[in-house]
């Protein structure tokens, strides 16, 4: 028992030799802060609109579809017509400079004209035509419908513009009319579940039924040849790839390609 004071003294002095550093307010709350951060972590947001498309999108046209379009209330989202794949979109192109963009081929110009002729023959009512500011979309709108307006909603990417496209597709056009949109596949793929790259070929259209509040349903995919058959007009020229390049070809100019859609 006589050694107990010495042991107690040793323990006491050892403990007091390295005093515990007081926690700062930030350190003392770090566990709570981490828990709060975990609680506030946002849920994963799926950019696609539920039920916007079935596993497979119905293709082709028939009289029943024409009859529905004549009533109005649909959005027709065209991918621009056939393009010259030997031309490339360079990084940060000036939208007004077509020399830095991939443009319509002659076959694409004929396709666009054929589409416009068919829709006119079928007497499908149009409220207005909106196109991406890229020249291949503007030219498609011009050859097919004549008058059109451009909108960045159909070109720019990112959450803000994606949400604007969703709202646009979910909003019904004027009564008894249909809205025509001419754009790109890249801007459409994230908001149409099941739509794969190049499933919507150049010149094809998705017929979309707006259901309000950002909801819509894809009811049909129609090709330029389908339109010609429905209108009983001379079909457009066979699919051709002018310029000797393929859609998967690498850019040989050294310029960075920003989109192939």
C-alpha positions in Angstrom: 0.0 0.0 0.0 2.9 2.4 0.5 3.6 2.5 -3.2 0.0 3.7 -4.0 0.7 7.4 -3.6 3.7 7.1 -6.0 1.6 5.3 -8.6 -1.2 7.8 -8.3 1.2 10.6 -8.6 2.8 9.1 -11.7 -0.6 8.7 -13.3 -1.7 12.1 -12.5 1.5 13.8 -13.7 1.4 11.7 -16.9 -2.1 12.7 -17.6 -1.4 16.4 -16.9 1.8 16.3 -19.0 -0.2 16.2 -22.3 -3.5 17.9 -21.5 -6.4 17.3 -23.9 -6.8 20.1 -26.4 -10.3 21.6 -26.1 -12.5 21.1 -29.2 -13.4 24.2 -31.1 -17.1 24.7 -31.9 -16.5 23.6 -35.5 -14.7 20.4 -34.4 -17.2 19.5 -31.7 -20.0 19.7 -34.3 -18.3 17.9 -37.2 -20.2 14.7 -36.6 -23.5 16.5 -36.5 -22.5 18.5 -39.7 -21.6 15.3 -41.6 -25.0 13.8 -40.5 -26.8 16.9 -41.7 -25.0 16.9 -45.0 -25.9 13.3 -45.5 -29.5 14.1 -44.7 -29.6 16.9 -47.2 -27.9 15.0 -50.0 -30.1 15.3 -53.1 -31.7 12.3 -54.6 -30.5 11.2 -58.0 -32.6 13.0 -60.6 -33.5 11.1 -63.8 -33.5 13.6 -66.7 -35.9 11.5 -68.8 -39.7 12.0 -68.6 -41.5 8.9 -67.3 -43.7 7.2 -69.9 -42.7 9.6 -72.6 -42.1 6.6 -74.9 -42.7 2.9 -74.9 -39.9 0.4 -75.0 -40.2 0.6 -78.8 -41.6 3.6 -80.6 -44.2 2.7 -83.2 -43.0 3.5 -86.7 -44.7 4.3 -90.0 -47.7 6.4 -91.0 -51.3 5.6 -91.7 -54.6 7.4 -92.4 -55.5 7.2 -88.7 -52.4 9.2 -87.8 -53.2 11.8 -90.5 -56.7 12.2 -89.2 -55.4 12.8 -85.7 -52.9 15.4 -87.0 -55.6 17.2 -88.8 -57.4 17.7 -85.5 -54.3 19.4 -84.1 -52.8 19.2 -80.6 -49.5 17.5 -81.6 -45.8 18.4 -81.7 -43.8 17.1 -84.6 -40.1 17.0 -83.6 -38.0 16.6 -86.8 -34.4 15.7 -86.8 -32.8 17.8 -89.5 -32.6 16.3 -93.0 -29.7 14.5 -94.6 -26.3 16.2 -94.1 -22.8 16.2 -95.7 -20.7 14.2 -93.2 -17.4 15.4 -94.8 -18.2 18.7 -93.1 -17.7 19.1 -89.3 -18.9 21.2 -86.5 -15.9 22.9 -84.9 -15.6 23.9 -81.3 -17.6 26.9 -80.3 -18.9 27.7 -83.8 -20.4 31.0 -84.7 -24.0 30.1 -85.3 -24.2 32.5 -88.2 -21.2 30.9 -90.0 -22.3 27.9 -91.9 -18.7 27.2 -93.0 -17.9 25.9 -89.5 -20.9 23.6 -89.4 -22.2 20.4 -91.0 -24.8 21.4 -93.6 -27.5 19.7 -95.5 -26.5 17.7 -98.5 -28.4 18.1 -101.8 -30.3 14.9 -100.9 -31.2 16.5 -97.6 -32.6 19.6 -99.3 -34.7 17.3 -101.5 -35.9 15.4 -98.5 -36.9 18.5 -96.6 -38.8 19.8 -99.7 -40.6 16.5 -100.0 -41.6 16.5 -96.3 -43.1 20.0 -96.6 -44.9 19.1 -99.8 -46.5 16.0 -98.2 -47.7 17.8 -95.1 -49.2 20.5 -97.3 -51.0 17.9 -99.5 -52.3 16.2 -96.4 -53.6 19.5 -95.1 -52.0 19.1 -91.6 -52.5 22.5 -89.8 -49.4 24.2 -88.4 -49.3 26.8 -85.7 -45.6 27.7 -86.2 -42.2 26.3 -87.0 -39.3 26.6 -84.5 -35.7 25.5 -85.5 -32.3 25.2 -83.8 -30.0 28.0 -84.9 -27.7 25.6 -86.6 -27.9 25.9 -90.3 -28.8 22.3 -91.1 -31.9 22.8 -89.0 -32.7 26.3 -90.3 -32.3 25.0 -93.9 -34.5 22.0 -93.2 -37.2 24.3 -91.9 -36.8 26.7 -94.8 -37.0 24.0 -97.5 -39.9 22.2 -95.8 -42.1 25.0 -94.5 -40.8 28.3 -95.7 -41.3 30.5 -92.6 -39.7 29.6 -89.3 -38.2 31.1 -86.1 -35.0 30.0 -84.4 -34.7 29.2 -80.7 -31.7 28.2 -78.5 -34.0 25.8 -76.6 -33.5 23.3 -79.4 -29.7 23.7 -79.5 -28.0 24.5 -76.1 -27.4 21.8 -73.6 -27.5 21.8 -69.8 -30.2 21.4 -67.2 -31.8 24.8 -67.9 -32.3 24.1 -71.6 -33.2 20.5 -71.0 -36.0 21.6 -68.6 -37.2 24.1 -71.1 -37.4 21.4 -73.8 -39.4 19.2 -71.4 -41.8 22.1 -70.8 -42.1 22.8 -74.5 -42.9 19.2 -75.4 -45.5 19.1 -72.6 -47.3 22.2 -73.7 -50.2 21.9 -76.2 -50.1 24.1 -79.3 -52.9 26.4 -80.2 -56.3 24.8 -80.6 -56.6 22.9 -83.9 -52.9 23.4 -84.8 -49.7 21.4 -84.6 -46.3 22.7 -83.5 -43.3 21.9 -85.7 -39.8 21.7 -84.1 -36.6 21.1 -86.1 -33.6 20.1 -84.0 -31.0 17.5 -83.2 -31.0 14.0 -81.7 -28.5 14.8 -78.9 -30.9 17.3 -77.3 -33.8 14.8 -77.5 -32.2 11.5 -76.4 -32.0 12.4 -72.6 -35.7 13.3 -72.5 -37.2 10.5 -74.5 -36.7 7.2 -72.6 -35.5 4.3 -74.8 -34.5 6.6 -77.7 -31.1 5.4 -78.9 -28.5 7.3 -80.9 -29.4 7.3 -84.6 -32.7 5.6 -84.0 -34.1 8.9 -85.1 -32.5 9.1 -88.6 -31.9 12.4 -90.3 -35.2 13.6 -91.7 -37.3 11.5 -89.4 -39.9 12.9 -87.0 -41.3 12.0 -83.7 -45.0 12.7 -83.3 -45.5 13.8 -79.7 -48.8 14.3 -77.8 -48.4 16.9 -75.0 -50.2 16.0 -71.8 -49.5 19.1 -69.8 -47.3 19.9 -66.8 -44.1 18.7 -68.5 -45.6 15.3 -69.5 -45.9 14.0 -73.1 -46.1 10.8 -75.0 -44.4 9.7 -78.2 -47.0 8.2 -80.5 -45.1 7.6 -83.7 -41.9 7.9 -85.7 -42.4 8.8 -89.3 -39.8 8.9 -92.1 -39.6 11.1 -95.2 -40.7 8.0 -97.3 -43.7 7.5 -95.1 -44.8 11.1 -95.7 -44.5 10.7 -99.4 -46.5 7.5 -99.4 -49.3 9.0 -97.3 -49.5 12.0 -99.6 -49.1 10.0 -102.7 -46.3 12.1 -104.0 -42.9 11.3 -105.6 -40.8 9.9 -102.8 -37.5 11.6 -101.8 -34.2 10.4 -103.2 -32.8 7.2 -101.7 -30.7 7.6 -98.6 -27.2 8.7 -99.6 -24.2 9.8 -97.7 -22.5 12.6 -99.6 -18.9 13.7 -99.0 -17.4 10.2 -98.7 -17.5 10.3 -94.9 -19.5 8.2 -92.4 -21.2 9.4 -89.2 -18.5 7.6 -87.2 -15.6 8.9 -89.2 -12.9 10.8 -87.2 -12.3 14.5 -87.9 -9.2 14.7 -90.0 -8.9 18.5 -89.8 -7.6 18.7 -86.2 -10.6 20.7 -85.1 -12.6 19.4 -82.2 -16.0 18.1 -83.2 -18.6 19.3 -80.7 -21.7 17.4 -82.0 -22.7 14.8 -84.5 -26.4 14.9 -84.4 
